[in-house]
């Protein structure tokens, strides 16, 4: 299967019922709506925005399966692969294949965030996951502020491995972005490069094939336009979209913790008529009283109103 993610790839939230169980009906509304937006090329489920690590193995399979049903197979469902050890992650990827995932987004081993990684270790992770599951893989570049961010040599070696076809880059260090993206592009012209800088997309939009972002699960329409403006090198158009979205960006992502973004996305989807409530799983907490109203006001100011869910 050739997977083309050159466009918008939303990473949607996982809707829950008020009792905390997975809300399958809401998955169908959310997935059906996102798949109906022209320019959406796939969905990444079980990521940070999707609270993937807060779900049981059975629930993870359910989420993959129901998002796949929601999009009627029209776009690929990509699963976040987050297990700590190589074999644990490889078995997680195999379960994702069984549930219907078409590709996997490989997170760094969690301990590397604090302690860093041994040279060569990330490559073994991608190798075992691919050899065990056969799942096409996306290289995930973490922020420079963490110790799980890969140096350029490591990125190049992973990008050249069998099964790796794209990279989601959220380095959040513009010196590294400007230095490393051109090298990746020149070395692997077929590697699909996707930005995930939700909170300042404008600055990376002119160098990429698309965007893999949680933001795309709330505001796919303008983000598709933003990607098109970036590819056309039309700064004025891109700047206008960025400025129109800025109140939404501030209310969703310019918060004390990036984790609040997941809750804010759910509040926004309530305002857009997709979700009935913004229930999250602990340790995520609801936003402060009034935040939902502020997010709804920001969405209206960006001309992002209620959406029509395909039947």
C-alpha positions, 0 to 999 in steps of 0.5 A, a space after each residue: 500500500 502506498 500511503 500519501 500523507 501530503 496534506 493534512 493529517 489530523 490527530 483526533 481526540 478520543 471521545 468518551 462517554 460521561 462514565 469514561 468509556 469510549 464513545 463509539 457514536 462520537 468517534 463516528 461523528 468525528 471521523 466521518 466529519 474529518 474524512 469529508 474535508 477535502 485535503 485530509 489525507 489520514 487520521 492518527 489515533 492514539 496519540 497525545 491528543 487521543 489519550 492513547 496511553 490512557 486506554 487499555 489494549 482492548 480500547 486501543 483496538 476499539 478506537 482504531 477499528 471504529 475510526 476506520 469504520 467511520 471513514 469507510 476506508 477512504 483514508 488510512 488510520 495511523 496508530 500511535 505506537 507508544 510502548 516503552 520497550 522494543 518488543 512491547 511496542 512491536 506487539 502493540 504495532 501488531 495489535 494495531 495491524 489486526 485492528 485495521 491500522 495502515 501505518 504507525 507513528 512511533 513514539 520514543 521510549 518514554 525513559 529517554 525523555 529524562 535520561 536520553 538514549 544510547 546511540 543506535 538504540 532508536 534504530 533498533 526500536 524501528 527495526 523490531 517494530 517493522 519486522 514484527 508487524 510489517 506496519 509502515 512507520 513514521 519517524 517522530 522527532 520530539 522537541 529539542 527541549 527533551 532528551 528524546 529528540 534525535 540528532 540529525 545522524 539518528 534521523 537520517 539512519 531511521 529515515 533510511 530504514 526499511 518501512 519508514 516513509 514519513 517524519 513528523 517533526 516537532 523539534 521546536 528549535 528553528 535553528 535545527 529546523 532550518 539546518 536539518 530539514 533541508 538535509 533530510 529532504 536532500 538525502 531522502 526526496 521521497 520521505 514525506 515531511 510533516 510538521 507538528 508545530 501546532 502552536 506556531 505552524 506558520 513558521 514551518 509551513 513553507 518547508 513541508 509536505 503536510 501537517 500531522 497535528 492535533 489542531 487538525 482535528 478541530 480546525 481542518 478547513 483552514 489548516 488545509 488552506 494553510 498547507 496549500 498556501 505554504 506549498 504555493 509559497 504565498 506568505 500573504 495568504 498563509 499569514 492571513 490564515 494564521 492571523 485569523 486562527 490566532 485567537 483559537 491557537 491561543 485558547 487551545 495551545 498557548 496554555 500553561 501545559 501542552 496537555 491542556 491542549 487535549 482538553 481544549 480540543 474537546 471543548 472546541 469540538 463541543 462548540 463545533 457540535 461534534 461532541 456533547 461534552 469534553 470528558 477526559 481521562 485522569 490525570 487530565 483535568 477539566 479546564 477552568 470554568 469559563 474556558 469552554 466559552 472562551 474557546 467557543 468565542 475564539 472559534 466564532 471569531 475565526 468563522 469556525 462554526 457548527 459543522 455538518 456531520 455526514 450521514 
